[in-house]
Amino acid sequence: MSNIPDQEVRKTANKLRVMPYIILGFLVFYLNSLASFNYFFKGYMILLECQAGIVGIYFLLRYLKPKF
């Protein structure tokens, strides 16, 4: 038996693993570009939102992983 279809599925799954972080990045920078804050405050907010988003994605994926 060949494992080629299984390997293709694993490669696709590995590529999709990055997708939540890409979406988070677009969302954070889009929302901060709409706001009219001071540049220093914008930078501070970007850092806080990215950190909170990464932690949120981590726990969400950890919660969903046993189900899939």
Secondary structure as GFF3:
##gff-version 3
##sequence-region A 1 68
A	DSSP	alpha_helix	4	16	.	.	.	ID=ss1
A	DSSP	alpha_helix	19	34	.	.	.	ID=ss2
A	DSSP	alpha_helix	39	64	.	.	.	ID=ss3
A	DSSP	three_ten_helix	65	67	.	.	.	ID=ss4
###
